[in-house]
Amino acid sequence: MRVLKFKINTKRTKVRSNVKNVPKNLLIKMFNMKEYESEFKDYTKAKKLIFKFVLDERNKTIKSIDQYSQYWHGIFKTEKLEFKEEFSSKNENIYGSKTSTWYGIGGMYATVLYQYIITVSSAKGGMRITPSVYIAYPHKADEEPKFKLCDSFEIVLDCVYSKEESLSFTTSLDDKIIKQIMSKSNMKKALNILSKGPKKNKKSFSRLVQNLDEFFLFDEKYDLVKLANNLNEIIYELLKEDQSTSFVIKMYFKKFIVQFYQLYAIHNKITFAVSLLKVLEILKLSGNKIIEDIEYPVEPTEIINKH
């Protein structure tokens, strides 16, 4: 498999924090909003990221393997590619793809569609993405949405790495992140926090949820200490057994504990399955009925290679 790594070309990329030409009636209905946020509002942070992909030229597919927002490139799953022979050369293959994703705006009878035209090079020619935003409003739930184009953007990614290599769980991680995960002092601090038990958060529940969502957007999710602090606050809410929030809290508990035991596995060079059992024991949650219905991903089962 060919691993490709990209960084945003800030001179050629043209994005905005808002979507133009959104129906005024929709903005008024949405608490008199002056503008509707685009998925590119965090450009200041995104331009510092390294986006990573696996290019399978044999099967003509591409897949994102980092954990950043996929709205930046439009590769939401394993996407099929079309070989562009007329633009390719002996040393470089050019591929194209069209992708899309959509979501509804709750209670507003509106659907937002992001549609992408993607061109990618197999060598170091980079990637060019044209996202277009369409909105269907108003329409009923049982009606086919009639989309109207509201806005378009241009995103150019420069290739900073292109190489055939075998894949592992850490393929998607930068060296600086792996170093952070392998730090003995960072892991010791994180385990000390978890061993102290659940901690009540001082924020409202809605604010807590917002913070948990934002935590996973960027590299903060690899900070073992911050991850442990958040996990303790989630467990406090989980053990309250509040029926009004239990479903949501279980969802966040799974997301954060999976992140932690996978990093713990990398650090200790053990399997995910063994790591999960050890972390649950540290949290004193082994056999707890509150979480007995949660299923955890425990692949790959191979011992993590030394990094």
DAQUI-V815296 format. One record per run of one state. SS is the DSSP state (a for helix, b for strand, c for the rest). FROM is the first residue (numbers start at 1). LEN is the number of residues. If there is no record, write none. Layout:
ss:SS from:FROM len:LEN
ss:SS from:FROM len:LEN
//
This chain:
ss:c from:1 len:1
ss:b from:2 len:7
ss:c from:9 len:5
ss:b from:14 len:1
ss:c from:15 len:3
ss:b from:18 len:2
ss:c from:20 len:4
ss:a from:24 len:6
ss:c from:30 len:6
ss:b from:36 len:2
ss:c from:38 len:5
ss:a from:43 len:4
ss:c from:47 len:4
ss:b from:51 len:6
ss:c from:57 len:4
ss:b from:61 len:4
ss:c from:65 len:5
ss:a from:70 len:3
ss:c from:73 len:6
ss:b from:79 len:2
ss:c from:81 len:1
ss:b from:82 len:2
ss:c from:84 len:1
ss:a from:85 len:3
ss:c from:88 len:6
ss:b from:94 len:12
ss:c from:106 len:4
ss:b from:110 len:12
ss:c from:122 len:5
ss:b from:127 len:11
ss:c from:138 len:10
ss:b from:148 len:5
ss:c from:153 len:1
ss:b from:154 len:11
ss:c from:165 len:4
ss:a from:169 len:4
ss:c from:173 len:2
ss:a from:175 len:8
ss:c from:183 len:1
ss:a from:184 len:12
ss:c from:196 len:9
ss:a from:205 len:11
ss:c from:216 len:3
ss:a from:219 len:4
ss:c from:223 len:1
ss:a from:224 len:16
ss:c from:240 len:6
ss:a from:246 len:23
ss:c from:269 len:3
ss:a from:272 len:11
ss:c from:283 len:6
ss:a from:289 len:3
ss:c from:292 len:16
//
